[in-house]
């Protein structure tokens, strides 16, 4: 296990971001786990511009593989009175691997109050629950998971997850790192055929300016709405331990077979 805070502490700062090394235990095949790459991109954005308002949205494009030494750069696109747009790129020897646009926005007074977001459907694991930790040398070894055995659809996941090493992280960096922790929903359809899949993009909207939970647990949900012609679209959600909605997302996934 390599805490993300250790990766950031060992990073070499630059004028526009930093250089960091992707440890082997954060790899997912030939590329770094997407949540880690997105978390590094967000940290560079946070470092780029002082006194940012809360993060509200992120658009992440998984362009190519990332491994070994990576360069993370951030650029301010625009900052107005209420909102700031920043772009981060993560590159390695193979070229550009990830590009993200982050939207930070201050809370505004409003007469509109509306909330029909779904609440978390299952309680977090008990202290004595049997947890799953992935094998050493693979990115899932940095997480604890708990599966409630809920009745789910054929292309759907619902699991509690937490980072094993989460101390010292900005709350939104932690969420970016954990928010992509489930396999794609279409993986269930492809598992018997051992068909490889790869995330193409990730649009995530944060529903609270200050996410918080208990014991690091976040409930993750992913369900593929469609999967055909080598492409799947899925919807994703994150809840905290109190069942409060924290983020809603969508993701496009390539199916190679």
N, C-alpha and C positions, 0 to 999 in steps of 0.2 A: 504494500500500500504506500502510495506517495501522496501526501496531502497537497492540495492545490496551493495552499499558502507557502509550502516549501518550494514549489516550482516558481512562484512569483518572487520569493525572497532571493532565489538564486539567479533571477533574470538580470540581464545586463541592460541598464537604461540607455535610451537614445533620445535625440531631440524630438522625435515623433512617436515614441513608444518604447519598445524593449525587444530584446532577443531572449528567447527561452528555449529550453530543451524539453522535448516530449519524452517522458520516461516510458520504458517498454511496457510497464503495467497500466498505461493509459491508452494502449493501442487497441484497435478494433480491426483486425486483419491488417491490411497494408496502410491504414490511415489512423490518425488519432480519433478517439471517441468524440463525436460531434459536440456534445455538451461541454467538454473541456475546451475545445477550440473556440466555441461561442463565449465561454466564460473568460478566456484570455482576451478575446476581442472586446468584451465589455469592460474589463479592467483597464485596458488601454484607453477606452473612451472616457472612463471616469477620471483617469489621470490627465487627460488632455485638456479638460476644461474645468476651471474651479467653480465651486458653489452651484453645481447642477441641481435642478429640481428633480423630483422622483422620476425614475424610469417608468414609462407607460407602455412602450411597444418596441419590439425588435423584429427586423426582417433579416433573416440569415440565409445566405446562399452557400450550399456546400459544393464548391466548384471543382475541387480536385483533392488528391490525397495529401495529407500532411504527416510528416514523420521527422524525427531527429531534431536538428536545430530549426527553429522557426523565427521569423521576424514579424512582430505585431506592431502595426502602425495605426494611428487614429488621426482623423481630420475633422475639424468643425465645418459643417456645411452651412449652417445658418443658426443664429441665436436671436430670437426676438424677446419681447417682454415676458412672455409666458412659456414659450417652448424653445427647445434646442434640439437640432438634428446633428448627429455625429456619425461618421462612417469609419469603420475599422476594417483593415485587411490583415489576413494572416497568410504568409507565404513561406515556402521551404525551397529546397533545391529543385523540387518538381514544378515550382511556379506558384501562382496564386491558388490557394486552397479554400479560402473562406472570405466572403465579403459580407459585412453586416451593417445595417443602418439602425441606429438607436434613436428613439424619440423620448426626450425628457420633457415633462410638462408639469407646471405648478398647479395646485388645486385652485379652482375658480369658484366664486360664489354663484349659486344657481338655485332657481326655484324648482328645478326638475329633480325629483327623487324617484327612482325606479330600479327595482332589483328583483328579477325573476331567475337569477342564476341558480342552477341546481346545487344543492348542498351535498357534501360528501356522503355517499351511501353506506359506508362501513366504518366502524370505529377503528382506531389505531391498535396495533398489537399490544397485548398485555406484557408486563415486564418479563414473564417467564415463557413468552411465545418462542417457538422454534423458528429462528431466522435463517435466511439463505444468504451466503456471501459467495461471490463468484470465485473461480480459481485464481491463484496467484499468477501474475504474468498476463492477465487479461483485464480490461478496464472495469469489469463488474466486481473485481476484487476490492475496489475502492468504495463499494456500497454494501449496505445491508438491505435485504428485501424481505417482505412478508406478504404471502399470498393467502387471502382469506378463503379461497376455494369458492368464491361467489359464482353463481350461474351466469355465464357470459356467452356472448355470441361467437360465431365461428371465426371472426376476425377482430377480436376485442381483448384488451388486457386491462386489468385493474389490480394494482399492487401498491402497497406502502413501500417507500424507499427513503433512505437517508445516506448522506455521505459519512463515511467512517471518520474522515479527517476534515472537519468543517470549521475548526476554530480559526479565527483571524480573517475570515472572509467577509466582504461586503454582502449583505443579505441577498441582493439581486444577483451577484456573482454566484453565490451558492445555488440560487434558483435556476440560473442558466445552466449550471453544471448538472443539476439533477433532473431538469425538466425533460431531457431527451433520453432518460434512463431506461425506458421500456423498448422492447423490440417493436418494429412496425406492426400494426395490426395484421397486415397481409402476410407477415411471417408465419402466422398459424396456418395459413392456406398453403404456404410454400414449404413448410418444414418437412413433410413426408417426402417431398421430391428433392430436398436439399437445394432449393433454388436460391441463389444469392440475391440480396436486396441492398439498396443504398438510398439513403435520404438525399433528396435534391434541394429542398428548401424548408424553411421553418418560419412561420409567422406566429408570434406570441404576443398577446396583449395582457398586461398586468392589471388586475382589478383592485389592487390596494397599493398605496404608496409605501407602506412599511410592512412587508410580509413577515410574519412571525409564526412559529409553531412550537410544539413541545417535543423535547428529546430529539430534535432534528428530523422528525417524521413528516413526510409529505405524501399524500395519496395521489398517484398518477393514473390517468386513464387514457387509453388510445383505442380508437375504433375506426377501422377502414370502412368508408362509405362505398367505395368502388375499387375494383382491382381487375383490370383487363388491358390487353394490348401492351403489356410491359410497364404499366403505370398504375399507381394507387394513390388515392387521396384519402387522408384520414383527419379526424378531429381529435383534439387532445384537451385534457383538463388537469388542473392541479388544485388540490384542497389542502388546508392545514389540518392539524390534529383535532381542532374544534369543528371540522366539517365546513369551514368557511371557504368560499371560492377565492382562489388566489390568482389564477391565470387561465386563459382560454387560448387555444392554439389550433393551427392547421399545419399539415405537412404533406408534401408531395414525395413519393417514393418510387424509385425505379426498380423494376422486377426483371432480372436477367434470365428469363427462361419461362 
